[in-house]
């Protein structure tokens, strides 16, 4: 089996941009202060379980709803585009749940890490990439998520506010480009 590193890199960066763990650092620090602590292992495992579950049975779930993967990919590309636009423009389009009382699983594992944007992206990626690359991209991102959760204060101090903003905008532009690619490669199926 030939490994296509370009596909692995594309999938990994797409998920990294959508999960936006770096952009979530200010929110995560605020939640950590409110809750006293974030259980990094639990948040990583729960969010990873949701992503892998959606990767494996998401298509069957769509079949029950009478949707195909290309339709979901087109819809998902619009969500990804809006997420990218939100990151670049700095205006909140998707409203998050600010209630931190429920702890590490909600809202950190879901919806901050494995939110609707991430799950939509996983299904959208299935239309263009092999499942093994998506699974590898999920695992790589889970490692990154765990490291970030473990070192929130250090990262915040190292990047500073301007650095966090620059990283967020950079990944927003990448998301916009990926959304356009997913949309254009799947919309053609509707004309046939």
C-alpha positions as semicolon CSV with decimal commas, in nm:
position;residue;x (nm);y (nm);z (nm)
1;X;0,000;0,000;0,000
2;X;0,138;0,340;-0,100
3;X;0,110;0,610;0,160
4;X;0,002;0,944;0,016
5;X;0,149;1,192;0,262
6;X;-0,014;1,482;0,078
7;X;-0,359;1,337;0,157
8;X;-0,263;1,271;0,520
9;X;-0,133;1,627;0,557
10;X;-0,445;1,776;0,396
11;X;-0,679;1,575;0,621
12;X;-0,473;1,647;0,933
13;X;-0,456;2,022;0,869
14;X;-0,825;2,036;0,778
15;X;-0,922;1,874;1,107
16;X;-0,668;2,086;1,296
17;X;-0,820;2,402;1,151
18;X;-1,179;2,294;1,222
19;X;-1,109;2,169;1,576
20;X;-0,923;2,500;1,625
21;X;-0,772;2,392;1,954
22;X;-0,526;2,682;1,941
23;X;-0,806;2,933;1,882
24;X;-0,998;2,776;2,170
25;X;-0,716;2,832;2,421
26;X;-0,867;3,152;2,570
27;X;-1,203;2,975;2,615
28;X;-1,037;2,663;2,756
29;X;-0,836;2,869;3,005
30;X;-1,153;3,043;3,117
31;X;-1,329;2,707;3,161
32;X;-1,029;2,568;3,349
33;X;-1,045;2,864;3,587
34;X;-1,420;2,811;3,642
35;X;-1,402;2,433;3,685
36;X;-1,072;2,421;3,871
37;X;-0,923;2,170;3,627
38;X;-0,969;2,007;3,289
39;X;-0,925;1,633;3,269
40;X;-0,710;1,624;2,957
41;X;-0,721;1,246;2,910
42;X;-1,098;1,224;2,950
43;X;-1,167;1,517;2,716
44;X;-0,933;1,371;2,452
45;X;-1,077;1,018;2,474
46;X;-1,441;1,128;2,466
47;X;-1,391;1,366;2,172
48;X;-1,185;1,102;1,989
49;X;-1,453;0,842;2,047
50;X;-1,718;1,073;1,901
51;X;-1,505;1,149;1,594
52;X;-1,419;0,784;1,527
53;X;-1,779;0,674;1,584
54;X;-1,899;0,933;1,334
55;X;-1,628;0,825;1,088
56;X;-1,732;0,460;1,112
57;X;-2,114;0,481;1,129
58;X;-2,185;0,832;1,005
59;X;-2,259;0,706;0,654
60;X;-2,515;0,454;0,784
61;X;-2,671;0,732;0,987
62;X;-2,698;0,941;0,670
63;X;-2,857;0,648;0,486
64;X;-3,130;0,631;0,750
65;X;-3,199;0,999;0,677
66;X;-3,199;0,934;0,301
67;X;-2,884;1,137;0,233
68;X;-2,571;1,044;0,039
69;X;-2,212;1,134;0,121
70;X;-2,186;1,391;-0,160
71;X;-2,493;1,582;-0,040
72;X;-2,352;1,584;0,311
73;X;-2,013;1,694;0,176
74;X;-2,169;1,992;-0,003
75;X;-2,364;2,089;0,309
76;X;-2,056;2,029;0,522
77;X;-1,840;2,244;0,295
78;X;-2,077;2,535;0,355
79;X;-2,042;2,486;0,734
80;X;-1,662;2,464;0,698
81;X;-1,667;2,781;0,485
82;X;-1,865;2,965;0,753
83;X;-1,626;2,842;1,025
84;X;-1,333;2,971;0,821
85;X;-1,510;3,301;0,763
86;X;-1,576;3,330;1,136
87;X;-1,206;3,273;1,210
88;X;-1,085;3,524;0,950
89;X;-1,337;3,801;1,022
90;X;-1,346;3,754;1,398
91;X;-1,727;3,763;1,411
92;X;-1,913;3,485;1,588
93;X;-2,147;3,303;1,350
94;X;-2,194;2,986;1,555
95;X;-2,298;3,047;1,914
96;X;-2,125;2,822;2,167
97;X;-2,262;2,694;2,495
98;X;-2,105;2,906;2,767
99;X;-2,220;2,679;3,052
100;X;-1,907;2,521;3,198
101;X;-2,079;2,361;3,497
102;X;-2,118;2,023;3,328
103;X;-1,743;1,969;3,318
104;X;-1,489;1,812;3,092
105;X;-1,722;1,614;2,863
106;X;-1,964;1,899;2,794
107;X;-1,867;2,160;2,672
108;X;-1,497;2,072;2,626
109;X;-1,505;1,729;2,454
110;X;-1,835;1,820;2,287
111;X;-1,891;2,071;2,131
112;X;-1,556;2,255;2,160
113;X;-1,331;1,973;2,034
114;X;-1,570;1,732;1,861
115;X;-1,845;1,974;1,771
116;X;-2,081;1,980;1,477
117;X;-1,818;2,145;1,258
118;X;-1,568;1,867;1,329
119;X;-1,821;1,588;1,273
120;X;-1,946;1,753;0,954
121;X;-1,589;1,789;0,832
122;X;-1,516;1,420;0,896
123;X;-1,814;1,322;0,682
124;X;-1,719;1,574;0,413
125;X;-1,364;1,440;0,402
126;X;-1,500;1,088;0,343
127;X;-1,620;1,205;0,001
128;X;-1,263;1,290;-0,106
129;X;-1,022;1,082;0,106
130;X;-0,975;0,722;0,215
131;X;-1,093;0,633;0,564
132;X;-0,743;0,533;0,679
133;X;-0,614;0,887;0,618
134;X;-0,906;1,039;0,805
135;X;-0,851;0,801;1,099
136;X;-0,479;0,885;1,105
137;X;-0,565;1,258;1,089
138;X;-0,804;1,217;1,383
139;X;-0,540;1,038;1,590
140;X;-0,273;1,299;1,512
141;X;-0,515;1,575;1,610
142;X;-0,610;1,396;1,932
143;X;-0,241;1,389;2,029
144;X;-0,221;1,763;1,958
145;X;-0,542;1,826;2,156
146;X;-0,405;1,634;2,454
147;X;-0,075;1,826;2,448
148;X;-0,256;2,160;2,422
149;X;-0,495;2,075;2,708
150;X;-0,201;1,972;2,924
151;X;-0,008;2,294;2,856
152;X;-0,271;2,567;2,826
153;X;-0,097;2,828;3,038
154;X;0,242;2,778;2,873
155;X;0,096;2,812;2,521
156;X;-0,100;3,123;2,611
157;X;0,210;3,285;2,755
158;X;0,434;3,182;2,463
159;X;0,204;3,300;2,181
160;X;0,049;3,602;2,344
161;X;-0,281;3,752;2,230
162;X;-0,144;3,870;1,894
163;X;0,008;3,529;1,820
164;X;-0,317;3,345;1,898
165;X;-0,507;3,584;1,673
166;X;-0,259;3,538;1,386
167;X;-0,274;3,156;1,411
168;X;-0,655;3,164;1,416
169;X;-0,675;3,385;1,105
170;X;-0,416;3,174;0,920
171;X;-0,613;2,854;0,976
172;X;-0,933;3,036;0,884
173;X;-0,794;3,109;0,536
174;X;-0,688;2,745;0,499
175;X;-1,040;2,635;0,595
176;X;-1,194;2,865;0,335
177;X;-0,976;2,715;0,062
178;X;-1,051;2,357;0,170
179;X;-1,425;2,430;0,182
180;X;-1,416;2,561;-0,174
181;X;-1,229;2,248;-0,287
182;X;-1,475;2,009;-0,118
183;X;-1,773;2,204;-0,253
184;X;-1,646;2,219;-0,611
185;X;-1,546;1,850;-0,625
186;X;-1,885;1,731;-0,495
187;X;-2,130;1,978;-0,651
188;X;-2,056;1,835;-0,997
189;X;-2,229;1,509;-0,895
190;X;-2,564;1,692;-0,882
191;X;-2,552;1,782;-1,250
192;X;-2,537;1,418;-1,357
